[in-house]
């Protein structure tokens, strides 16, 4: 993507705005009039077999075409029925689902247990090559109990199972899928979702129409926009021009400086997402011979960092300072935890108490974070006598040094696969595995119980204890949650969600 300088962008936007006003005279409302939502992505969507997609663009399209057994209402945090009208754990490693009857696929086929059995038993095989093994490796097998009832046999306890079944694992029509496989589904996506794909120029343009046969009682029901046209448009300045002229109604991932310049010309919405930035401290690194092995030092480093100013300067929008090692939008992310306000005085006192009144030198690798942000942290720590040696690495190299216990501090980010459950972040860093350089036995125990329990109350209680202890011990310096800027037609009602899945079926015209 070509990046314009601030001066070029400001000049270009001013010219575009003036030219548009002269040519158009008034905003174009053709999209609203034809009830068509026009959308642009900068990156190409991947082929539309959900199980092979990594990028949000393709997954957004797929979630309009396909349905899962369950659905998560992110506004309430509630898991609700979708293709399954009810479900239950019938044992530690078994789940049974009663399926909804009367559901049709876009090709007219009836939805039955055969579709669930064929879909899941196919995508769990190594030969299929599902993109993220974490999404399916907990499934041992799926059995048909009758035409509208199935049993999932789990290969291991996995608390994220329900989250995965809530729209991340869509159901395909068994006859078509058996005959045509992944390539067939990508070329001719057939689902039960609120929109059906009527044409595609793969990677370039996708035309979807409201599926009149979408099943009654669907959590994605009630869509009012008849057609959605999605185009790939790599140049952001072209997207800006079309949004202002009325040829586009929805764009996203607008850089903060550009969003501020578009404000007033179009509708700009900044929304938090699941990804968070953090500085991990490693008491176990360097054989424990590091200042961060001392809790008081870790607390001092957090007090010394003006995270609020860093957020304002480099993140802006809907980003907020975090106090937890997880995203507040995630289930189990307790918010009643120890908080470390910006206080260089407290930082100096703690450092002196720990025997570092004259400061010390500390290496911090940063990966997948902007250098100016890392430099801002270093500048703050310098004010209390800590010299931060910055070492920029690619993520794979950085995490390699971390796992080798060569790093006392690592500044990076984590997106939890876009899933609103702390199971997808806490255990990775505090559950006793390769990325856990804390090795706190209490944490490993609590997280193990939370990650394998089917009772949400048990999970919440154990996650709460873990999050509180992580904050008390200052094992992490949580930085902030990331945000996304959306550009919208002034005529469009659209609510963003922190998992970055655009729910256009919920959009409407004003």
Secondary structure, DSSP 8 states (H G I E B T S, - for coil): -----HHHHHHHHHHHHHHHHHHHSS---HHHHHTEEEEEESS----S-GGG--SHHHHHHHHHH---SEEEETTTTEEEESSEEEEEEEETTEEEEEE-SS-B-TTS-B--HHHHHHHHHHHTSTTT--S-GGGTTTEEEEEEEETTEEEEEESS--TTHHHHHTTTS----HHHHHHHHHHHHHHS---SSSEEEEEEETTTEEEEEE-TT--TT-TT------EEEEEE---HHHHHHHHHHTS-SEE----HHHHHHHBTTBEEEEEEEEEEEEEEE-TTGGGG-SGGGSHHHHHHHHHHS-HHHHHHHHT-TT--B--SSS-TTSBT-----------HHHHHHHHHHTT-TT-EEEEEEE-SS-HHHHHHHHHHHHTTTEEEEEEE--HHHHHHHHHTT--SEEEEEE-GGG-SBGGGTHHHHHSSSTT-SS--HHHHHHHHHHHH-S-HHHHHHHHHHHHHHHHHHT-EEEEEEEEEEEEE-TTEE----TT----GGG-EE-
